[in-house]
Amino acid sequence: MNAPREERLTIVVTGVSSFIGCRLAIRLAQWCDRVIGTISSTPDRYDELRQKRLAAVQDAGVELVQLDMSDVAAMKECIGRVHPDCWIQHAGWAHDYASLSYDLGRGHEVNVMTLTPLYEFLAEHGCRGIILTGSSAEYSDTSDACREHDACWPQTPYGLSKLAESIRAGQLACEYGLPTRIARVFIPFGSLDAPAKLLSSAALALLDGKPVELSPCQQYRDFIHVDDLADGYKSLIKDLDRPIRFDIFNLCGGRPVQLRELLGQMAREAGVSAELLKFGACPMRPGEPLYSFGSNDKAVQILGWQPRPLSEAISKYLYELQSKEE
């Protein structure tokens, strides 16, 4: 059963063919009056997984609008027609995001240059504020918890692009007087995620009783269920009324967990032998950091937001996958 709607708001979420964008739009549609999701092409141009996400978005009552963010005239027309109370800028250039071959020029064009006209048009039409999806990749490699006030020296071109986006958004927030929040996202998981990702592929194999070939999985990471992440965005929307023009929040689990431990827990939850987890069958990716996790203290204290314990999140995820199979 859907939660009762609490807010008469019009919220735009860009990039709803993506995993986070899709699940975020669905969650927000349970809470507020009107959610509009943008896509850059017609639905039939997307692959099967993205079409499933778009179908789920529409089933949830989200309105789909085609919008190419690089088309300034189209952006202006859309904002003038929709009059959003809040704009969630989730769309961006993320192709090859983990690679040193990431197209930094294209990333700057899509992630940064589109912000100037976006702020201008939103301010012109009285938008309440904007939330941008940031990334844990903006931080430096460190064995400590990443905190919002840390100096950032990204190790990847994608991280640099996202950091430039955050910095530019801070400048524009001051220039246009438009309240802005950055959601620095760590690792979300949930149904409708890409099946090739680690947790997705492992969960699907374990539920089928099949072995999973893995690296040694000594890395420590920070995972969060995508619904908890979406609830963090909801808290950020409410936070736009706080008299601070620009702020950054980590939306993360807030506790490092070793992949080996997490996958063992997943096997137990799935009711299968941990021997299906073939640790060491694959090498680690070259250059992959051993640690990447954040502190969510600021979000907990200021937003009053708290993600569920990871054990509960894993149980929820497996239940989602089993329900979809049935």
Number of C-alpha atoms within 10 A of each C-alpha: 4 9 9 9 14 10 11 11 16 18 26 28 25 28 23 28 26 20 20 24 26 26 24 26 28 24 24 22 23 19 19 17 14 20 26 22 26 25 21 18 13 11 17 9 10 15 10 11 16 21 15 16 22 23 15 17 26 17 11 17 15 26 16 20 17 16 20 16 24 16 11 16 11 14 19 18 12 17 18 14 10 13 18 24 19 23 25 25 21 22 23 21 20 18 13 12 18 15 11 12 12 19 17 20 11 16 23 19 15 19 27 21 17 18 18 15 17 20 21 15 20 24 18 14 16 13 20 18 27 28 24 23 21 25 21 24 25 26 24 17 19 12 13 12 17 22 18 18 8 10 11 17 14 18 17 19 22 28 25 20 30 27 23 18 26 27 13 16 25 20 14 20 21 13 11 15 14 23 27 29 28 26 25 22 23 22 18 21 23 22 19 20 21 16 14 10 11 14 22 20 15 23 23 18 16 25 17 11 15 14 15 19 15 17 18 15 18 16 17 20 21 24 26 24 23 24 21 22 27 21 19 24 26 18 16 26 23 12 18 21 12 11 8 11 16 23 18 21 25 26 35 29 27 23 17 20 19 16 20 18 12 19 20 18 17 23 21 13 16 21 12 16 13 16 11 17 21 14 16 13 12 12 11 16 8 6 7 11 15 15 19 24 27 26 21 22 19 16 20 17 10 13 18 11 21 19 21 13 13 18 13 11 20 24 14 15 21 21 15 14 17 13 9 10 7 5
